[in-house]
Amino acid sequence: MMLTGSWLLWIKALHVIAVISWMAGLLYLPRLFVYHCEAEKGSKQSETFKVMERRLLRAIMNPAMVVVWVTGPYLAWAQGMVNDKWLWAKFALVLILTGYHHALAAWRKDFAEDWNVRSPKFYRLMNEVPTLIMIGIVVLVIVKPF
């Protein structure tokens, strides 16, 4: 079913809200990992980080990612952009973000089991990944260079 007019604008708004929520989580979770690395295993602080990380991933990031993946392709189809090359480049970057999301989920499980072996420096570096990808996505959507 193809929606038009104001319904399409509502779906666009939902898509943007989901993107913002997902990006917030993608930027915040690795920062929590930096601090979690510095907490002693089994400490109250470490256990608090485990709860924060789980809730962020499950209650905000996962649903937001799903909404992005449902609304984004629908909007592309409904607006007749499916053959636009810039859109396929954007989808490729969103796929990379999705892979990054799943890496964060795996690293969260490591922390939950007190198995993390990575350094705070690693997570600081990983914290830059979504920003760089986001810049690419925004340029593609706004400039449409090809």
Secondary structure, DSSP 8 states (H G I E B T S, - for coil): ----THHHHHHHHHHHHHHHHHHHHHHHHHHHHHHHHHS-TTSHHHHHHHHHHHHIIIIIIHHHHHHHHHHHHHHHHHTT-TT-HHHHHHHHHHHHHHHHHHHHHHHHHHHHTT-----HHHHHHHTTHHHHHHHHHHHHHHH---
